[in-house]
């Protein structure tokens, strides 16, 4: 899910169709508090969807932007006491010329055994779908940390954006990455992937192992 030498961070805001609009600005025993995300945006008091719409309602351009963000959400049908809920519906790795590697999402968050194998020097993208319910989720981020032989070799973070609740899942595709190559790059890695928001609420945490080898794993 990552390669050595992460690409620069990119902040994105998703529109009501689930298409990101780019903006330039974001093994369990060995994990420590030092690996947690730091420097997250500090937010003011939480607002409900109705309160968001009421704010700056005299600003025509801002009002239209908020309505576009909310899409077809019926604000009167939403329980304002509910917190936003984010579910990662699917995860897959795409590499040109190959069928997607579909990754099963565990209920416990811990993958037993090898989760997937990547070919050294290969180009790939992570793709996933996100279902948002109840309320707007602010500043959803994807973070990934990788270790090899107990030593951290890579850490990356990408801002996915702010999403309003809707019936259909949002589809997101990460930037293309390249796996490292060479004898020292091959072998087994442990990793932790998290989806968190600006309130530091974690919606999914997966601890897993993967391999980098000379060739792709046989289907």
Beta strands, then each sheet from edge to edge (+ up, - down):
strand 1: 11-14
strand 2: 20-23
strand 3: 85-94
strand 4: 101-103
strand 5: 110-119
strand 6: 123-133
strand 7: 137-148
strand 8: 151-163
strand 9: 170-173
strand 10: 177-178
strand 11: 187-196
strand 12: 202-213
sheet 1: 1+ 2-
sheet 2: 4+ 3- 6+ 9-
sheet 3: 4+ 3- 6+ 10-
sheet 4: 5+ 12+ 11- 7+ 8-
end
